[in-house]
Amino acid sequence: MNSDNLRGSRTELVIETCCNLVVQALMWALVIEHLAKVIEAALLCAKGSSPNIESRDKNVEAINAQI
């Protein structure tokens, strides 16, 4: 086996692994952001002190869409 091929494939594997880790980190960030929005909407609904009924209804719809 040629050592150049081995080195090339190892480098490709490292790059692919790094890219996968970056994608996973970005996906987790999106999940956390989404979760924060759902929790915020639930808290606003539970508090019941939305500025008006329409905004509270939008929060309820947002929570129901996630279920």
N, C-alpha and C positions, 0 to 999 in steps of 0.2 A: 504494500500500500504506500502511496506517495505521501510524504509528510506534509506537502503543501495542501493537498486535498483535506487531510485531517485538520490542519490548522484552519482552513477556510470553513469547514463545516462546524468546527467548534465556535468560531467567531460568529457564524450565522446563528447558531444556537443561543449564544449569549445575547445577541441583538434581539432575537425573537423573544427570549425570556424577559428582557428588559421592556420590550414593547408590551408584552402581556401584562407585566406588573403595572405599567403606566395606565393601560386600559382598565385594569381592575381597580386601581385607585380612583380613576375618573368615574367609573360606574358606582363605586361606593359613595363618592361625593354626591352623585345624583340621587342615590337612594336616600342618603341622609337629608339632603335638601327637600326631597319630596315628603319624607316622614315629618320633617319640621313643619311643612305647610299643612299637612293633615292634622297634626297636633294643634297647631295654631287655630285652624278652622274649628276644631272640636272645642277648644277652650272658649273661643268667641261664642259659639252656640250655647255652651253650658253657662257662660256668664250671663247671656241674655241681654246684654247692654249694648248691642249693636246700635249704631246711629239710627238705623231705620229697619223696618221689617224686610225690605227688599235685600239689603246686604246680608241679613241673617239667613234669608232663604238661599242666597247664593252660597253661603258657607255650608248649609245643610246639603245642597246639591253637590258641592265639591266632595264632601265626606261620603255621600251615597255613591258617587261615581268611583270612589276608591274601593268600595266594598265589593 
